Amino acid sequence: MSISRHGDWISAKVGDEIVMMSAEQGKYIGLNDVGARVWELIETPHSIDGVVAALIEEFDVTPEVCRAEVESFVEKLRENKAIEDVA
């Protein structure tokens, strides 16, 4: 299973961060550089494994820590309806 951005959310780069907004839900989320990279990656469908693999190549993090952080972040995005599961 892969995840991708939900079409309702838009984003804009502000300095080193990305700000995500949903007019429909009246919510916004600020992302740090790692969160911003995840958001960039899931512009097209990616599996959690694919996101983790990309991040461990780009950031100084162990696979175990990276996976735990990605899963936690993805859950927050899911709770805010910012992502959707795709086949």
Backbone as XML, in Angstrom:
<?xml version="1.0"?>
<chain id="A" units="angstrom">
  <residue number="1" name="MET">
    <atom name="N" x="0.843" y="-1.180" z="0.000"/>
    <atom name="CA" x="0.000" y="0.000" z="0.000"/>
    <atom name="C" x="0.885" y="1.238" z="0.000"/>
  </residue>
  <residue number="2" name="SER">
    <atom name="N" x="0.479" y="2.213" z="-0.749"/>
    <atom name="CA" x="1.209" y="3.477" z="-0.820"/>
    <atom name="C" x="0.350" y="4.602" z="-0.262"/>
  </residue>
  <residue number="3" name="ILE">
    <atom name="N" x="1.003" y="5.717" z="0.028"/>
    <atom name="CA" x="0.300" y="6.904" z="0.488"/>
    <atom name="C" x="0.594" y="8.048" z="-0.473"/>
  </residue>
  <residue number="4" name="SER">
    <atom name="N" x="-0.328" y="8.985" z="-0.518"/>
    <atom name="CA" x="-0.163" y="10.154" z="-1.365"/>
    <atom name="C" x="-0.895" y="11.321" z="-0.717"/>
  </residue>
  <residue number="5" name="ARG">
    <atom name="N" x="-0.568" y="12.515" z="-1.147"/>
    <atom name="CA" x="-1.240" y="13.702" z="-0.630"/>
    <atom name="C" x="-2.732" y="13.653" z="-0.944"/>
  </residue>
  <residue number="6" name="HIS">
    <atom name="N" x="-3.527" y="14.178" z="-0.029"/>
    <atom name="CA" x="-4.954" y="14.347" z="-0.283"/>
    <atom name="C" x="-5.121" y="15.625" z="-1.087"/>
  </residue>
  <residue number="7" name="GLY">
    <atom name="N" x="-5.949" y="15.595" z="-2.097"/>
    <atom name="CA" x="-6.102" y="16.716" z="-3.013"/>
    <atom name="C" x="-6.569" y="18.019" z="-2.395"/>
  </residue>
  <residue number="8" name="ASP">
    <atom name="N" x="-7.187" y="17.973" z="-1.210"/>
    <atom name="CA" x="-7.705" y="19.172" z="-0.555"/>
    <atom name="C" x="-6.594" y="20.055" z="0.014"/>
  </residue>
  <residue number="9" name="TRP">
    <atom name="N" x="-5.428" y="19.488" z="0.273"/>
    <atom name="CA" x="-4.340" y="20.218" z="0.932"/>
    <atom name="C" x="-3.430" y="20.877" z="-0.096"/>
  </residue>
  <residue number="10" name="ILE">
    <atom name="N" x="-3.088" y="22.132" z="0.165"/>
    <atom name="CA" x="-2.107" y="22.839" z="-0.648"/>
    <atom name="C" x="-0.915" y="23.163" z="0.242"/>
  </residue>
  <residue number="11" name="SER">
    <atom name="N" x="0.213" y="23.456" z="-0.358"/>
    <atom name="CA" x="1.398" y="23.758" z="0.444"/>
    <atom name="C" x="2.204" y="24.861" z="-0.213"/>
  </residue>
  <residue number="12" name="ALA">
    <atom name="N" x="2.984" y="25.535" z="0.626"/>
    <atom name="CA" x="3.860" y="26.601" z="0.140"/>
    <atom name="C" x="5.133" y="26.586" z="0.968"/>
  </residue>
  <residue number="13" name="LYS">
    <atom name="N" x="6.245" y="26.854" z="0.316"/>
    <atom name="CA" x="7.531" y="26.916" z="1.008"/>
    <atom name="C" x="7.672" y="28.304" z="1.629"/>
  </residue>
  <residue number="14" name="VAL">
    <atom name="N" x="7.989" y="28.323" z="2.924"/>
    <atom name="CA" x="8.202" y="29.569" z="3.660"/>
    <atom name="C" x="9.543" y="29.427" z="4.376"/>
  </residue>
  <residue number="15" name="GLY">
    <atom name="N" x="10.580" y="30.039" z="3.841"/>
    <atom name="CA" x="11.916" y="29.854" z="4.395"/>
    <atom name="C" x="12.361" y="28.423" z="4.187"/>
  </residue>
  <residue number="16" name="ASP">
    <atom name="N" x="12.761" y="27.767" z="5.283"/>
    <atom name="CA" x="13.192" y="26.371" z="5.222"/>
    <atom name="C" x="12.057" y="25.400" z="5.505"/>
  </residue>
  <residue number="17" name="GLU">
    <atom name="N" x="10.863" y="25.912" z="5.734"/>
    <atom name="CA" x="9.739" y="25.069" z="6.088"/>
    <atom name="C" x="8.698" y="25.055" z="4.978"/>
  </residue>
  <residue number="18" name="ILE">
    <atom name="N" x="7.789" y="24.117" z="5.111"/>
    <atom name="CA" x="6.619" y="24.080" z="4.243"/>
    <atom name="C" x="5.400" y="24.253" z="5.137"/>
  </residue>
  <residue number="19" name="VAL">
    <atom name="N" x="4.490" y="25.095" z="4.702"/>
    <atom name="CA" x="3.223" y="25.267" z="5.393"/>
    <atom name="C" x="2.153" y="24.618" z="4.526"/>
  </residue>
  <residue number="20" name="MET">
    <atom name="N" x="1.384" y="23.721" z="5.146"/>
    <atom name="CA" x="0.302" y="23.027" z="4.454"/>
    <atom name="C" x="-1.014" y="23.621" z="4.924"/>
  </residue>
  <residue number="21" name="MET">
    <atom name="N" x="-1.974" y="23.757" z="4.008"/>
    <atom name="CA" x="-3.261" y="24.336" z="4.361"/>
    <atom name="C" x="-4.401" y="23.563" z="3.712"/>
  </residue>
  <residue number="22" name="SER">
    <atom name="N" x="-5.478" y="23.442" z="4.480"/>
    <atom name="CA" x="-6.705" y="22.862" z="3.952"/>
    <atom name="C" x="-7.824" y="23.868" z="4.173"/>
  </residue>
  <residue number="23" name="ALA">
    <atom name="N" x="-8.266" y="24.507" z="3.107"/>
    <atom name="CA" x="-9.364" y="25.466" z="3.216"/>
    <atom name="C" x="-10.648" y="24.750" z="3.622"/>
  </residue>
  <residue number="24" name="GLU">
    <atom name="N" x="-10.832" y="23.548" z="3.109"/>
    <atom name="CA" x="-12.038" y="22.781" z="3.408"/>
    <atom name="C" x="-12.147" y="22.479" z="4.898"/>
  </residue>
  <residue number="25" name="GLN">
    <atom name="N" x="-11.020" y="22.140" z="5.523"/>
    <atom name="CA" x="-11.027" y="21.786" z="6.938"/>
    <atom name="C" x="-10.667" y="22.960" z="7.846"/>
  </residue>
  <residue number="26" name="GLY">
    <atom name="N" x="-10.183" y="24.049" z="7.266"/>
    <atom name="CA" x="-9.786" y="25.200" z="8.069"/>
    <atom name="C" x="-8.576" y="24.913" z="8.937"/>
  </residue>
  <residue number="27" name="LYS">
    <atom name="N" x="-7.637" y="24.121" z="8.433"/>
    <atom name="CA" x="-6.452" y="23.729" z="9.198"/>
    <atom name="C" x="-5.187" y="24.109" z="8.455"/>
  </residue>
  <residue number="28" name="TYR">
    <atom name="N" x="-4.123" y="24.287" z="9.235"/>
    <atom name="CA" x="-2.801" y="24.427" z="8.628"/>
    <atom name="C" x="-1.788" y="23.717" z="9.498"/>
  </residue>
  <residue number="29" name="ILE">
    <atom name="N" x="-0.716" y="23.263" z="8.870"/>
    <atom name="CA" x="0.349" y="22.526" z="9.547"/>
    <atom name="C" x="1.676" y="23.057" z="9.026"/>
  </residue>
  <residue number="30" name="GLY">
    <atom name="N" x="2.599" y="23.359" z="9.931"/>
    <atom name="CA" x="3.950" y="23.753" z="9.549"/>
    <atom name="C" x="4.870" y="22.546" z="9.627"/>
  </residue>
  <residue number="31" name="LEU">
    <atom name="N" x="5.693" y="22.356" z="8.620"/>
    <atom name="CA" x="6.589" y="21.202" z="8.562"/>
    <atom name="C" x="8.045" y="21.644" z="8.629"/>
  </residue>
  <residue number="32" name="ASN">
    <atom name="N" x="8.852" y="20.894" z="9.395"/>
    <atom name="CA" x="10.298" y="21.140" z="9.398"/>
    <atom name="C" x="10.901" y="20.533" z="8.137"/>
  </residue>
  <residue number="33" name="ASP">
    <atom name="N" x="12.225" y="20.542" z="8.034"/>
    <atom name="CA" x="12.856" y="20.070" z="6.799"/>
    <atom name="C" x="12.587" y="18.600" z="6.504"/>
  </residue>
  <residue number="34" name="VAL">
    <atom name="N" x="12.549" y="17.753" z="7.527"/>
    <atom name="CA" x="12.288" y="16.328" z="7.295"/>
    <atom name="C" x="10.827" y="16.120" z="6.908"/>
  </residue>
  <residue number="35" name="GLY">
    <atom name="N" x="9.916" y="16.748" z="7.649"/>
    <atom name="CA" x="8.496" y="16.657" z="7.304"/>
    <atom name="C" x="8.228" y="17.197" z="5.913"/>
  </residue>
  <residue number="36" name="ALA">
    <atom name="N" x="8.916" y="18.292" z="5.575"/>
    <atom name="CA" x="8.772" y="18.878" z="4.243"/>
    <atom name="C" x="9.232" y="17.895" z="3.169"/>
  </residue>
  <residue number="37" name="ARG">
    <atom name="N" x="10.311" y="17.174" z="3.443"/>
    <atom name="CA" x="10.811" y="16.198" z="2.463"/>
    <atom name="C" x="9.820" y="15.057" z="2.285"/>
  </residue>
  <residue number="38" name="VAL">
    <atom name="N" x="9.223" y="14.602" z="3.390"/>
    <atom name="CA" x="8.200" y="13.557" z="3.279"/>
    <atom name="C" x="7.053" y="14.067" z="2.412"/>
  </residue>
  <residue number="39" name="TRP">
    <atom name="N" x="6.615" y="15.294" z="2.668"/>
    <atom name="CA" x="5.517" y="15.877" z="1.892"/>
    <atom name="C" x="5.873" y="15.954" z="0.409"/>
  </residue>
  <residue number="40" name="GLU">
    <atom name="N" x="7.116" y="16.329" z="0.113"/>
    <atom name="CA" x="7.564" y="16.368" z="-1.280"/>
    <atom name="C" x="7.537" y="14.974" z="-1.901"/>
  </residue>
  <residue number="41" name="LEU">
    <atom name="N" x="8.014" y="13.985" z="-1.152"/>
    <atom name="CA" x="8.062" y="12.620" z="-1.680"/>
    <atom name="C" x="6.677" y="12.084" z="-2.007"/>
  </residue>
  <residue number="42" name="ILE">
    <atom name="N" x="5.696" y="12.383" z="-1.149"/>
    <atom name="CA" x="4.370" y="11.793" z="-1.367"/>
    <atom name="C" x="3.498" y="12.633" z="-2.306"/>
  </residue>
  <residue number="43" name="GLU">
    <atom name="N" x="4.137" y="13.539" z="-3.029"/>
    <atom name="CA" x="3.411" y="14.216" z="-4.108"/>
    <atom name="C" x="2.956" y="13.160" z="-5.116"/>
  </residue>
  <residue number="44" name="THR">
    <atom name="N" x="3.763" y="12.125" z="-5.264"/>
    <atom name="CA" x="3.387" y="10.940" z="-6.024"/>
    <atom name="C" x="3.326" y="9.789" z="-5.027"/>
  </residue>
  <residue number="45" name="PRO">
    <atom name="N" x="2.525" y="8.765" z="-5.295"/>
    <atom name="CA" x="2.392" y="7.672" z="-4.330"/>
    <atom name="C" x="3.731" y="7.024" z="-3.977"/>
  </residue>
  <residue number="46" name="HIS">
    <atom name="N" x="3.951" y="6.846" z="-2.692"/>
    <atom name="CA" x="5.138" y="6.177" z="-2.165"/>
    <atom name="C" x="4.716" y="5.247" z="-1.032"/>
  </residue>
  <residue number="47" name="SER">
    <atom name="N" x="5.391" y="4.135" z="-0.918"/>
    <atom name="CA" x="5.190" y="3.268" z="0.237"/>
    <atom name="C" x="5.971" y="3.853" z="1.414"/>
  </residue>
  <residue number="48" name="ILE">
    <atom name="N" x="5.621" y="3.415" z="2.611"/>
    <atom name="CA" x="6.382" y="3.830" z="3.791"/>
    <atom name="C" x="7.837" y="3.409" z="3.617"/>
  </residue>
  <residue number="49" name="ASP">
    <atom name="N" x="8.055" y="2.192" z="3.106"/>
    <atom name="CA" x="9.423" y="1.715" z="2.876"/>
    <atom name="C" x="10.179" y="2.641" z="1.932"/>
  </residue>
  <residue number="50" name="GLY">
    <atom name="N" x="9.509" y="3.115" z="0.887"/>
    <atom name="CA" x="10.145" y="4.016" z="-0.067"/>
    <atom name="C" x="10.504" y="5.354" z="0.554"/>
  </residue>
  <residue number="51" name="VAL">
    <atom name="N" x="9.620" y="5.879" z="1.394"/>
    <atom name="CA" x="9.893" y="7.143" z="2.086"/>
    <atom name="C" x="11.077" y="6.970" z="3.025"/>
  </residue>
  <residue number="52" name="VAL">
    <atom name="N" x="11.066" y="5.895" z="3.806"/>
    <atom name="CA" x="12.161" y="5.636" z="4.750"/>
    <atom name="C" x="13.482" y="5.492" z="4.000"/>
  </residue>
  <residue number="53" name="ALA">
    <atom name="N" x="13.486" y="4.738" z="2.915"/>
    <atom name="CA" x="14.719" y="4.541" z="2.140"/>
    <atom name="C" x="15.270" y="5.871" z="1.634"/>
  </residue>
  <residue number="54" name="ALA">
    <atom name="N" x="14.392" y="6.737" z="1.144"/>
    <atom name="CA" x="14.843" y="8.044" z="0.648"/>
    <atom name="C" x="15.422" y="8.887" z="1.778"/>
  </residue>
  <residue number="55" name="LEU">
    <atom name="N" x="14.763" y="8.883" z="2.925"/>
    <atom name="CA" x="15.210" y="9.723" z="4.039"/>
    <atom name="C" x="16.535" y="9.268" z="4.628"/>
  </residue>
  <residue number="56" name="ILE">
    <atom name="N" x="16.756" y="7.950" z="4.728"/>
    <atom name="CA" x="18.028" y="7.509" z="5.316"/>
    <atom name="C" x="19.199" y="7.794" z="4.382"/>
  </residue>
  <residue number="57" name="GLU">
    <atom name="N" x="18.909" y="7.976" z="3.092"/>
    <atom name="CA" x="19.957" y="8.389" z="2.156"/>
    <atom name="C" x="20.286" y="9.875" z="2.307"/>
  </residue>
  <residue number="58" name="GLU">
    <atom name="N" x="19.297" y="10.668" z="2.695"/>
    <atom name="CA" x="19.451" y="12.119" z="2.732"/>
    <atom name="C" x="19.781" y="12.689" z="4.109"/>
  </residue>
  <residue number="59" name="PHE">
    <atom name="N" x="19.401" y="11.980" z="5.169"/>
    <atom name="CA" x="19.581" y="12.487" z="6.523"/>
    <atom name="C" x="20.401" y="11.499" z="7.350"/>
  </residue>
  <residue number="60" name="ASP">
    <atom name="N" x="21.041" y="11.997" z="8.375"/>
    <atom name="CA" x="21.849" y="11.172" z="9.269"/>
    <atom name="C" x="20.941" y="10.558" z="10.329"/>
  </residue>
  <residue number="61" name="VAL">
    <atom name="N" x="20.341" y="9.419" z="9.985"/>
    <atom name="CA" x="19.388" y="8.757" z="10.869"/>
    <atom name="C" x="19.456" y="7.254" z="10.620"/>
  </residue>
  <residue number="62" name="THR">
    <atom name="N" x="19.241" y="6.486" z="11.683"/>
    <atom name="CA" x="19.231" y="5.032" z="11.526"/>
    <atom name="C" x="17.901" y="4.597" z="10.919"/>
  </residue>
  <residue number="63" name="PRO">
    <atom name="N" x="17.884" y="3.464" z="10.237"/>
    <atom name="CA" x="16.630" y="2.982" z="9.655"/>
    <atom name="C" x="15.520" y="2.798" z="10.695"/>
  </residue>
  <residue number="64" name="GLU">
    <atom name="N" x="15.879" y="2.318" z="11.882"/>
    <atom name="CA" x="14.875" y="2.068" z="12.920"/>
    <atom name="C" x="14.237" y="3.368" z="13.406"/>
  </residue>
  <residue number="65" name="VAL">
    <atom name="N" x="15.076" y="4.351" z="13.686"/>
    <atom name="CA" x="14.564" y="5.644" z="14.153"/>
    <atom name="C" x="13.757" y="6.311" z="13.042"/>
  </residue>
  <residue number="66" name="CYS">
    <atom name="N" x="14.259" y="6.245" z="11.838"/>
    <atom name="CA" x="13.582" y="6.858" z="10.701"/>
    <atom name="C" x="12.195" y="6.252" z="10.507"/>
  </residue>
  <residue number="67" name="ARG">
    <atom name="N" x="12.106" y="4.932" z="10.524"/>
    <atom name="CA" x="10.812" y="4.268" z="10.339"/>
    <atom name="C" x="9.829" y="4.682" z="11.424"/>
  </residue>
  <residue number="68" name="ALA">
    <atom name="N" x="10.270" y="4.698" z="12.672"/>
    <atom name="CA" x="9.383" y="5.083" z="13.773"/>
    <atom name="C" x="8.881" y="6.515" z="13.594"/>
  </residue>
  <residue number="69" name="GLU">
    <atom name="N" x="9.779" y="7.414" z="13.218"/>
    <atom name="CA" x="9.404" y="8.816" z="13.025"/>
    <atom name="C" x="8.468" y="8.983" z="11.826"/>
  </residue>
  <residue number="70" name="VAL">
    <atom name="N" x="8.754" y="8.292" z="10.748"/>
    <atom name="CA" x="7.899" y="8.384" z="9.557"/>
    <atom name="C" x="6.510" y="7.840" z="9.866"/>
  </residue>
  <residue number="71" name="GLU">
    <atom name="N" x="6.432" y="6.701" z="10.531"/>
    <atom name="CA" x="5.128" y="6.125" z="10.857"/>
    <atom name="C" x="4.323" y="7.056" z="11.754"/>
  </residue>
  <residue number="72" name="SER">
    <atom name="N" x="4.979" y="7.685" z="12.720"/>
    <atom name="CA" x="4.307" y="8.638" z="13.603"/>
    <atom name="C" x="3.810" y="9.848" z="12.816"/>
  </residue>
  <residue number="73" name="PHE">
    <atom name="N" x="4.659" y="10.381" z="11.949"/>
    <atom name="CA" x="4.296" y="11.542" z="11.146"/>
    <atom name="C" x="3.154" y="11.212" z="10.189"/>
  </residue>
  <residue number="74" name="VAL">
    <atom name="N" x="3.225" y="10.066" z="9.546"/>
    <atom name="CA" x="2.175" y="9.647" z="8.618"/>
    <atom name="C" x="0.848" y="9.505" z="9.359"/>
  </residue>
  <residue number="75" name="GLU">
    <atom name="N" x="0.883" y="8.997" z="10.574"/>
    <atom name="CA" x="-0.345" y="8.870" z="11.362"/>
    <atom name="C" x="-0.952" y="10.247" z="11.641"/>
  </residue>
  <residue number="76" name="LYS">
    <atom name="N" x="-0.110" y="11.233" z="11.949"/>
    <atom name="CA" x="-0.611" y="12.596" z="12.173"/>
    <atom name="C" x="-1.214" y="13.163" z="10.893"/>
  </residue>
  <residue number="77" name="LEU">
    <atom name="N" x="-0.557" y="12.920" z="9.764"/>
    <atom name="CA" x="-1.113" y="13.372" z="8.487"/>
    <atom name="C" x="-2.447" y="12.688" z="8.208"/>
  </residue>
  <residue number="78" name="ARG">
    <atom name="N" x="-2.521" y="11.409" z="8.524"/>
    <atom name="CA" x="-3.758" y="10.649" z="8.309"/>
    <atom name="C" x="-4.884" y="11.200" z="9.197"/>
  </residue>
  <residue number="79" name="GLU">
    <atom name="N" x="-4.561" y="11.496" z="10.465"/>
    <atom name="CA" x="-5.557" y="12.053" z="11.387"/>
    <atom name="C" x="-6.099" y="13.387" z="10.881"/>
  </residue>
  <residue number="80" name="ASN">
    <atom name="N" x="-5.259" y="14.157" z="10.205"/>
    <atom name="CA" x="-5.670" y="15.452" z="9.659"/>
    <atom name="C" x="-6.221" y="15.347" z="8.237"/>
  </residue>
  <residue number="81" name="LYS">
    <atom name="N" x="-6.368" y="14.121" z="7.763"/>
    <atom name="CA" x="-6.892" y="13.852" z="6.417"/>
    <atom name="C" x="-6.071" y="14.552" z="5.335"/>
  </residue>
  <residue number="82" name="ALA">
    <atom name="N" x="-4.755" y="14.618" z="5.570"/>
    <atom name="CA" x="-3.849" y="15.252" z="4.607"/>
    <atom name="C" x="-3.288" y="14.258" z="3.601"/>
  </residue>
  <residue number="83" name="ILE">
    <atom name="N" x="-3.453" y="12.962" z="3.884"/>
    <atom name="CA" x="-2.976" y="11.924" z="2.970"/>
    <atom name="C" x="-4.082" y="10.911" z="2.741"/>
  </residue>
  <residue number="84" name="GLU">
    <atom name="N" x="-3.881" y="10.114" z="1.725"/>
    <atom name="CA" x="-4.814" y="9.032" z="1.446"/>
    <atom name="C" x="-4.030" y="7.801" z="1.017"/>
  </residue>
  <residue number="85" name="ASP">
    <atom name="N" x="-4.612" y="6.653" z="1.299"/>
    <atom name="CA" x="-4.009" y="5.396" z="0.867"/>
    <atom name="C" x="-4.365" y="5.163" z="-0.592"/>
  </residue>
  <residue number="86" name="VAL">
    <atom name="N" x="-3.390" y="4.722" z="-1.353"/>
    <atom name="CA" x="-3.619" y="4.397" z="-2.760"/>
    <atom name="C" x="-3.088" y="3.000" z="-3.035"/>
  </residue>
  <residue number="87" name="ALA">
    <atom name="N" x="-3.731" y="2.327" z="-3.965"/>
    <atom name="CA" x="-3.335" y="0.947" z="-4.277"/>
    <atom name="C" x="-2.044" y="0.905" z="-5.042"/>
  </residue>
</chain>
